[in-house]
């Protein structure tokens, strides 16, 4: 591979890692907003989204320019294709963090999440932050073992997501329909955030092997 071109692709990879890292910070802030009814954290989460959107635009433009000027072939083409897919997933992760923050802001000064479910959402928040960090590492290292671990981590998020419905559908639920809708939506946002982290691992697998596995084609829709 041409040396200058390799350096440009390495730069794209570094910027992808930075973009994904921001999504972890963003979902962490959103979770703080949710669990502590913290209006400042909610506003910061929403303000941060413009930086992630700008990253996507700039990285995509850079990748498309490389495609137009360098004529990537074979493995080179997988690198740029994977980058475009990854910016899309990371942008959606940022959007989902904003959705969480908006629910927290809408219910402020009250808590959107009742006391009995806060531990579950705290666990979902930690899992989301961890999965974002692992996605960064997978993009950096292109380690397929680490990529496969992300798919396993997603199982824990799915378990937490399902546990919410056990509470919502229990006859003892007495918080009303509005709170139930909030909980159902919030659970979905975290579950989808995790799905997109898995998609990033799938993108890396495609980059390395040319194969695509694990991805749920409905994620994010």
N, C-alpha and C positions, 0 to 999 in steps of 0.2 A: 504494500500500500504506500502511496506517495507520502513522504514525511510531513509536508505541510498539511496535507489533507488529514493525516492521522492526528496531528495536533489540533486541527479544527474540530474533529470528531471528539477528541478528548475534552475539549472545551465545552462542547454540547453536553457531554456526559456529566461534567462537573456542575453545569447549570441545572441539569435535570435533578441531580442530587439535592441541590439547594432548594429547588422548587418543592420537592417532596418533603424535605425537612420542614419547610414552612407549614405544610398541611398538618404535620404533627403538632407544631406549636399552636396552630389555629384550633384544632380539635381539643387540645388541652385547655385553651382559654375558654372555649365554648362549654366544656364540661364544668369548669369553675363557675361560669355564669349560671349554668343550669342548677348546680347543686347548692350554690350559695346565694342565689338570687342576686347576683353581682352585675349590676347594670353596666359598670365600666368595662368589665370583661366581655360582656355581650357586644358592646360598641366596638371594642378593640378587635374582636373576632371579625366583625363585619368590615371594619376599615382595612384589615389585613388582606381581604379578598382581592382588592385592586392590584396588590403586588403580585399575587399568584396569577391573576388574569394577564397582567403585563408580561410576566415570565413566559406564559404559554405563547403569547403573540410573538415575542422576540425570538424564542427558541424555534418555534415553527417557521418563522420567516428565515432564520439562519439555516435550518435544515433544508427548506425548499430551495434556497439559494445554492446550497451545496449540491443538491440533486441536479439543478439546472447547469451548474458550471463544472462539476467534477464528473458527472456521468457515472455514478456508482454502479457496480455490478456485483453479483453473487453476494458474498458476506457483507460487503460494503452497503449494499442495498438493504439488507436486513438491519444494519445499524441505524440507518436513517428512518426506516419504516418503524422500527421499535421506538425510536425517539418520539415520533409523531403520536404514536399510540399512548406512550407514557405521559406526555404533556396533557393529553385529553383526560386520562385517568386522574392525574394529580389535580387538574382543574376541577373535576367533579368532586374530589375529596374536599377541596376548599369550599365548594358550594354547599356540600352536606354539613360541614362545620357551621357555615352561616345559617343554615336551616335550624340547627340546634340552638344557636344564639338567638335567633328570632323568636323561638318559642319562649326562651327565658326572658327576653325583653317584653314580649307580649303579656306575660303573667306577672311581671314586676309590679309592685314590690312583693307579691306572693311568690312562693316556690311553685314552679311548674310540676315538680315531681314530689309526690307525697313521701312522707318519712319512711314508710315501709319499703319503698323501692329505690331509695337513694343509694344503698350499698350496691344494688345491681347496676345502676347507671354509673356509679364510680368505677366498678369493675369494667364496664363497657368502655368508659373513657380511657382507662389505663391500657386496655387491650388495643384500642385504636391508636393511641400514642406509640405503643410498642410496635405495632404492625407498620406504622409509618416509618419508624426508625429502621426496622428490618428491611423494608422496601428500599430505603436509602442504601443500606449495606449491600443488598442484592444487586442494585444498579452499579454500585462501585466495584464490587468484586466479581460479578457475573458467576457467582457460586450457585450451582444448580441444587446442591443440598440445602443451602439456606433458602433458596427459592421454594423448594418443596415444603420446608418448615412453615412458610407463610400460609400455605394451603391448609396445613394442620392447625395453625393458630386460628384460622377462620372458623374452624369447627367449634372452638370455645366461644367465639362471638355469637355464632348461631345458637349455641346452647343458652347463652344469656338472653338472647332475643326471644327464644321460645319460652323461657321461664317467665317473661313478662305476661305472656298470654295466659299462662296458668293462673296468674293472679287476677288478670282482668276478667277471666271467664268464671272465676270462683263465685259461688253464691254469696260469699261474705263480702264481695266488693261493694262498697257503699260510697264511693267518691263521685259517682255520677258519670254521665256520658261525656261531658266536656273534658274532664281529666282523663278519661279512658282514651279519648281520641288523641289527646296530647301524647300520652304514653305510647300508644300504638305508632304514631308518627315518629316520635323520638327514637324508639327502638329500631324502626326501619332506617332512619338516617345513619345510626351507628353501624347497622348491619351492612348497609350499602357502602359506607366508608371502607369497611374491611374488605368487601368484595373488590373494590377498586385497587386496594393494596395487593390483593391476590392477582388481579389483572396485570399489575406492574411486574410481578414475578413471572407471569405467563409471557409477557413481552420479552423479558430477559431470556427465558427458555427459547423462545422463537429466535432471538438474536444469535444465541449460541448454537442451536441445533437445527433450526429451520422447522421445528415442530411446535405445535400449539396444544397445550393441555390445561386442565383444571378450570378454565374460565367458564363462568356462568354467563351466557350470552344475554341474559336479561338484566344484568347488573347495571344500575344507573338509569334504567328506563322506567 
